Amino acid sequence: MVLVTGALDFMVRPVAARLGADDVIANVLGEAAGPGGGPAVFTGELVGPAVADGEKRVRVLAWCRERGVDPAACHAFGDSFGDLAMLESVGVPHAVTPDRRLRAIAEERGWAVLPWRG
């Protein structure tokens, strides 16, 4: 299982570990040496493009390619229209308590629409 999110990697890695995820695809903040050569500090800049919208598809497909995984054999779960490109890149997309636009597309395409139950 891979957790794909627009959140920051250091914030979601503990959650991913708790869920038993094998990997995380998330935003990474740049780091630089601290004042006077002290410990590294975050720069506030993202490393690479933001993990959002179409970039989620790019990252998921790259992850699959690097590991020899067929995306057509993968499931993906998303809740917003911003997840559409990622959902389209796998064989089994699921819309989970989706926003209005994603729900309409999921229903039109016959994708599973799942309610979040907390």
C-alpha positions as CSV (number, residue, x, y, z in Angstrom):
1,M,0.0,0.0,0.0
2,V,1.2,3.5,-0.9
3,L,-0.2,6.6,0.7
4,V,-0.4,9.4,-1.8
5,T,-1.1,12.8,-0.4
6,G,-0.6,16.5,-0.9
7,A,0.5,16.8,2.8
8,L,4.1,17.0,3.9
9,D,6.0,13.8,4.1
10,F,7.3,14.2,7.7
11,M,3.7,14.7,8.9
12,V,2.2,11.7,7.2
13,R,4.9,9.1,7.6
14,P,3.8,8.2,11.2
15,V,0.2,7.8,9.9
16,A,1.4,5.7,7.0
17,A,3.4,3.5,9.4
18,R,0.4,3.1,11.6
19,L,-1.7,2.1,8.6
20,G,0.9,-0.4,7.4
21,A,1.7,1.5,4.2
22,D,4.8,0.4,2.4
23,D,5.6,3.8,1.0
24,V,4.6,7.4,0.9
25,I,4.3,9.8,-2.0
26,A,4.0,13.3,-0.5
27,N,5.4,16.8,-0.6
28,V,8.9,17.3,0.7
29,L,10.2,20.6,2.2
30,G,13.7,21.7,1.2
31,E,16.3,22.0,3.9
32,A,19.4,24.1,4.4
33,A,22.1,24.3,7.0
34,G,21.0,26.2,10.0
35,P,22.4,29.5,11.3
36,G,26.1,29.2,12.0
37,G,26.2,25.7,10.5
38,G,23.7,24.4,13.0
39,P,21.1,21.7,12.4
40,A,19.2,21.8,9.1
41,V,16.2,24.0,8.9
42,F,13.3,23.9,6.5
43,T,13.4,26.5,3.7
44,G,9.7,26.7,3.1
45,E,10.2,25.6,-0.5
46,L,8.9,22.3,-1.9
47,V,11.4,19.9,-3.4
48,G,10.0,19.3,-6.9
49,P,6.4,20.0,-8.1
50,A,3.6,19.9,-5.6
51,V,2.0,16.5,-5.2
52,A,-1.5,17.6,-6.3
53,D,-3.8,17.2,-9.3
54,G,-2.0,15.8,-12.3
55,E,1.3,15.5,-10.4
56,K,-0.3,12.7,-8.4
57,R,-0.7,10.7,-11.6
58,V,3.0,11.4,-12.6
59,R,4.3,10.3,-9.2
60,V,2.1,7.1,-9.0
61,L,3.1,6.0,-12.5
62,A,6.8,6.7,-11.8
63,W,6.5,4.7,-8.5
64,C,4.9,1.8,-10.5
65,R,7.5,2.0,-13.2
66,E,10.4,2.0,-10.8
67,R,9.1,-1.1,-9.0
68,G,7.8,-3.0,-12.0
69,V,4.2,-2.7,-10.8
70,D,1.4,-2.7,-13.4
71,P,-0.8,0.3,-12.7
72,A,-3.7,-1.5,-14.3
73,A,-3.5,-4.0,-11.4
74,C,-3.6,-1.2,-8.8
75,H,-6.5,0.3,-6.7
76,A,-6.6,4.0,-5.8
77,F,-8.8,5.9,-3.5
78,G,-9.6,9.6,-3.7
79,D,-12.1,12.1,-2.4
80,S,-11.8,15.1,-4.5
81,F,-11.7,16.2,-8.1
82,G,-8.0,16.9,-7.6
83,D,-7.5,13.2,-7.4
84,L,-9.1,12.5,-10.8
85,A,-5.8,12.1,-12.7
86,M,-4.5,9.7,-10.2
87,L,-7.7,7.7,-10.2
88,E,-7.6,7.5,-14.0
89,S,-4.1,6.2,-13.9
90,V,-4.9,2.9,-12.2
91,G,-7.1,-0.1,-13.1
92,V,-9.5,0.1,-10.1
93,P,-10.4,3.6,-9.0
94,H,-12.6,4.3,-5.9
95,A,-14.2,7.5,-4.9
96,V,-14.5,7.8,-1.1
97,T,-17.1,10.3,0.1
98,P,-16.2,12.3,-3.0
99,D,-16.9,15.9,-3.7
100,R,-19.7,16.8,-6.1
101,R,-17.5,16.8,-9.3
102,L,-15.7,13.6,-8.5
103,R,-19.0,11.8,-7.5
104,A,-20.6,12.8,-10.9
105,I,-17.6,11.4,-12.8
106,A,-17.3,8.3,-10.7
107,E,-21.0,7.5,-11.2
108,E,-20.8,8.2,-14.9
109,R,-17.8,5.8,-15.3
110,G,-19.2,3.1,-13.0
111,W,-16.4,3.5,-10.4
112,A,-17.1,2.4,-6.8
113,V,-18.4,5.3,-4.7
114,L,-17.7,4.5,-1.0
115,P,-18.9,6.3,2.1
116,W,-16.3,7.2,4.7
117,R,-17.2,5.5,8.0
118,G,-15.3,6.8,10.9
